[in-house]
Structures are given as C-alpha cells and as structure tokens.
Amino acid sequence: MTEKDPRGIRVTHSSVRGEGATAQADGDIPGGGAGASGTVPPQRDGSGRARKAAAGPPGRRGRRRVLRWMSAVLSLLILGTAAAGYLYYRHLNGSIQTDALNLGDNKLGGSKPNAFGQTPLNILLIGSDARDDAENQALGGATDTFDGPPLADVQMLLHLSADRSNMSVVSMPRDTMLMMPKCTEPGGTVHPASKGLVQTNESIQRGGPGCTVAAWTELTKIPIDHFMMIDFKGVVKMADAIGGVPVCVEQNVHSRTRDGKGSGLKLPKGTSVIQGETALQWLRTRYGFEDGTDIGRTHAQHQYMNSMAREFRKNAKLSNPVKLNSLAQAAIEAMVVDTGLNKIDKLFDLSMELKKVPPGRITMTTMPWIYSTKPGLDGRVEPKPGEAEDLFRMVREDIALDGQGSGTPAASATPGTPAASPSASAGQPSAAPTAAATAAAPPSRIAVTVRNSTGGKDGSEALVKGRASEVAALLGGKGFGKVVADTRTGAEDTSVIRFATDAQAADAAVVATALGLPATSVQKSDQVAGIVVFVGKDWRTGGSPAAPPPAPTKAPDSAHALNGDNDQACMAIQPGFTW
C-alpha cells in the first residue's frame, strides 16, 4: 500500500508476509556475494562451503526497518539524543552483556593521542546472525541454522577522528578471505592461527567477537578501542521507533526472478519512505540493484544508513525520555560490548562524542576488494592490493576520507616517529603490560635477533646478501650488546619487530625506537622465541627504512564513498527488474 506523508513523499508499506525466496549459494552469486551487511547468511555444508538455503519470512507488522549491521551505530545515536534521558539508563547497567575485546596476540594498545592530546576512537560494529533463542528463531531464516555457530556477517569499522571533526566507516565484505590469527579465549582455549585463507565472517566462531577484532587488527594494523555486536531481535525491537526512511531508485524496481528468488521489494521510480517489511526488503535486495551482486546491496545499505542517521537527528519524537528509555532498553538487551563499555555512563559518553560529527562529515566506504583467483574460492573476495592498504592507512593516520581534512594530524602515525610501547588508552583494558607498568631494560641487556626478510612476501626480489648482519651491526652501534644476525630468512614487505611474551613488549619498543620504526611495527607473536627484527623489502639499504610514499588525502574511488549529507543518492536498477 502506498500513501503520502505530510511531506508529500510516498510512504510504502508491505503487506507481504514472506519473501518466498531462497538465499543463493555464494558460488552462484555473480560477483561473489560480497555484500558487507544485511545479507541472508550463507548456509554451510560439511566442507564449510556455502550452499543454497531457504530464506525465512520477514518479521511481523513491519518491524524490520533496520538490519543488524546498523543497529550498533543507531543505538549510540539513540542513547545520545538528549542528555535529559540519561537518568533513565542507569538502571540498565545490570543488563549490559560484555565479552573480551581482543583475543589475538597483537593488541596494539588502543588509539594513541596526537600532538595536541586528542585521541581518535576506533569501534568495530559486528552483526551476528545467531539464532540461538526463541526470539531470534521466530524472526526467520533457515531452520538448519538454529542453535548453530553464528557468523559475523556484518563488520564495519567506525573511526571517529581525534578532533571529532569527521567520522569514517569502512565495511568489509562478508566473503573476504583472510589469514586468521591465533585467538585465545579468556578460559584458555586456543584457536591456532589458520594455515590457509578463512572467510572473515567465520572469525566469530574462533572464541567470539574478540577474534573478529583480532582479525581486523592483524589485517589493518589499526588499534581497535571497542566493539559492539548486535543480533536480529535487537534490530526488531528498536525498529518501531525509527519511523520511515527515505530511499530512492532510478527506475521502478521489483526484486523477483522468474524462479522466485529475490527480496520481493517493489517500489516506483523516485523517492519513497519505506517502513516495516519494505525496509527489510530494501536492505536484503541483491537482485534488482546495480549488477545484481552483493556489492550493489552494500551500496543500498549505505544509502539507507545515511538516510536513517539524518532521520534520527531531525525526529523530534526521540526527545521523549520515555521513548528513549524504551529504545535504550531494547538496545542494551540485544547488544554485546567489550568490557570497556560495561557501564551506561560509558556508552552515554561515547554516544555524545559521536554526536559531535555533523552528517556532512560522515563518510561510508567499502574496503577495496578483488575477486579471488585461488582454486575453490570462486565468488569470494580479497583485499585489493594497494588500495585497501591506502584506506587502512588513512584511518591509522587519522586522515578524513572525504578529502576535507581534519583539525590536527595524528603525530603518532607520522612515518619515522619513534615507537611507544603498546599501552592501553583511557578506559581501554589490555592484556599486555604497558610501558609504564613494565620498564624496559637498558639496550646493553636486550637480546635481539635480526632476520633478513628483504625479498618481500611475494618473493619478487632477491634477498639482499648480508642484510641481517648490517642491521645487527647498526643496533650494536646504538648500544645493544646482545644482537645476533639470524641465518634463517623471512619474507616481509615492511620491516617488523615481533616479540614472544608480554614481558618483552617494552624492550621491543626500545628496539623499534632505536631503528626509527613506527609503533605499528611492534607485534606480539607465538612464532618467535624472543625479540626478532624482520628486515623487510622496505629496508634493503641504508641505516633506516625507506620513507613510505605520501599518504592519500581522499578515499580511493574503489571504496565507493558516500557522504552522510547526500540525500540525492539513488540506486541504479539492474536490467530486467523493472515494471
């Protein structure tokens, strides 16, 4: 049914009870099923490969306006909408569910202050497809996934700049293939590092959301300060208070194939305010948007999320303290957060920080990717060489993705800046001792092994003969009395220092400082016995590593950036899906 709201824009409701569609197997998706979020989780056979699985019916009475991947962000906006509602949240402290932040060895110590004492924030938003209780199971999905291991089908890194002038969001396609790091659960259970590529959404099965954080940390070298994870039922409980969300399509669209697949979304050309099951259909639509792949679905989700954020800011109904309390209750009951966000006042303070950024300085992006060419990985994707790292580097160095700049640069990210020992930021727990807690030994007593890794990971260049001995001699000249040039070799694109135990963290930082390596080069690893310097392809000659090229000043085109103020975004329609 279509009607007009007071703004004169079509309001579309769906009376359809179910999609009547199946989720296509990943291998069948043209372009890979690489949607970053809101997708119907792939069903797995015994080999772990995706297979076809029936998609369940949407929720009742139009309650699915938001998919799980945006709920963490929106819950923060809700919590911070009015300070007057703060007192209503205090009783919720006992309902907050927490889990360990980072189960990997490389903690990176949290975000570091810049030269002005301003500290950026990095929050990993995770959407879990868990169907382990009656409420989540009632919301649909294939019954063979009930009570099964969850998947982190949605992963979005939210970066709040140090000066609070801008916000960047980086989505990772759910079908991205990565090497998984070793993850150790708080109880001691160890999930060894993978020996081959693993689909990123399976990271949560390796001990929980802390392993998803570890996988992001390993890939991006971005220190992650917090995570927020939410499931289906939280999305549904919160959806009623949101109201309609304006979306746009360039042509009439009907997401339905001849064999009955598709979300069932049917909208006329132009802008419609979608609600209920129609909103769910929008967020699930692959067939009908752009080229019919999950990447097109991701772009539609970004449009919806930006529009939703704008609606929250201007919707006066959310200033009602009773309404806010209800929304906060729903969000808290559905969310799992890290232990650094275990109090309502911490969530409230965080939400107030996020509110400082105007919509026009919010940039939504997708990690640049390429289709994998490796056997058996048809339709899966991998980070795009060069451009994915450019995007990660901009986040690490607190560079705004919209090209408008920030108020201040992050001094700790400046190439060549001496490294600080991994440490915890304010309110940020860390399993590793900090430099302040564990004093470093004098250089003369620090044992260091230097390994020649100058050929690079792809082996495109020959090892520089004698390079380990040259760098060992360099350290000896700086007062390090226990340096050994290793006869074994490695393969690293950038020079890195790895250490084995927490007690060696401060000493490893001293070595990095002496060599002029950045803080991100210091990593804990169970693959070494002590402190080992891997001299990478970036340091084939000379007394210090080669300076990296200038950092990009704007997100690469392949990241498909969408500005939060862009209310003119309109989805292109796939040929054959118009009416």
MOCORZI-V362803 format. One line per field, one symbol per residue. ss: DSSP state (h for helix, s for strand, l for the rest). phi: phi as a letter, one per 30 degrees, with the letter a starting at -180 (. if undefined). psi: psi as a letter, one per 40 degrees, with the letter a starting at -180 (. if undefined). Layout:
ss=???
phi=???
psi=???
//
This chain:
ss=lssslllllssslllllllllssllhhhllllllllllllllsslllllsslsslllllllllllllhhhhhhhhhhhhlllhhhhhhhhhhhhhlssslllllllllllllslllllslsssssssslllllhhhhhllllhhhllllllsssssssssllllllsssssllllsssslllsslllllsslllllssshhhhhhlllhhhhhhhhhhhhlllllssssslhhhhhhhhlllllssssslllsslllllllllllssllssssslhhhhhhhhhllllsllllhhhhhhhhhhhhhhhhhhhhhlhhhhlhhhhhhhhhhhhhhsssshhhllhhhhhhhhhhhhlllhhhsssssllssslllllllllssslllhhhhhhhhhhllllllllllllllhhhlllllllllllllllllllllllllllllhhhlssssssllllllllllllllhhhhhhhhhhhllllssssssssllllllssssllhhhhhhhhhhhhhhlllhhhsssllllllssssslhhhlllllllllllllllllhhhllsslllllllslsllllll
phi=.bbcdedicecccccddbdibcdddedcddjjhcddaiddedcccddiddbdbdddddddhiccdbdedcdddddddddcdbdddeddcdddedcdcbbddbcddcdiiidcdddciccdbbbccbcccebcbddddddjjdddcdidddbddbbbccccdecidabbbcdcedcdcbddddbcdedjdccdedcbdbddddeddcjkdddddddddddchcdcdabbbbcedddddddeddidbdbbbdbebbdacdcidjdiebbdejcbccbhdddddedcdcdjchcicddddddddddddddddddddcddedddedddddddeddddcccbdddbdbdddddddddddddddedccbcbceebbddcdeiceidbbedeidddedddddechcdddicicdbddddcdeidedcdebcdeicdbdcdcdddbddddedccdbccbdbddidcidbdddeidddddddddedcjdcbcbddddcbbbdbdbccbcbedcddddddddddcicdeddcbdaccbcbcbccddddbdbicadddddeddcaededdhdbddddccdbddcdejccb
psi=hhihieeeihhhihehdidfiihiideehheeffheieihhiiiadeeiiihihhiiiiiffegehiddedddddddddedhddeddeedeedeehhiiidheidhdeeiiiiaeeehhihhhhhhhifhgeiddddeeaihdeeheihiigehhhhhhhidefdihhhhihhdehhihhihhhideehhhiiieahihdeedeefeaddddddddddddfhhhdiihhiaddddddeddedaihhihidiiihghideeiidehhiiiahihiibdddddddehdhdhbeeiedddddddddddddddddddehddeehdddddddddddddeihiieefeidddddddddddeehideehhhihhhiihheihefheiiihhhcddddddddddefhheeeeiidiihdeehhehiiiihihihehihdiiidddhiiiideehhhhhhhfeeidefeiiihheddddddddddeeehefhhhieiiahhdiiihiidideeddddddddddefiideehhiieeieahhhhhadefdiieiihhiiiiieiiideefihidegeehhhihhhefi.
//
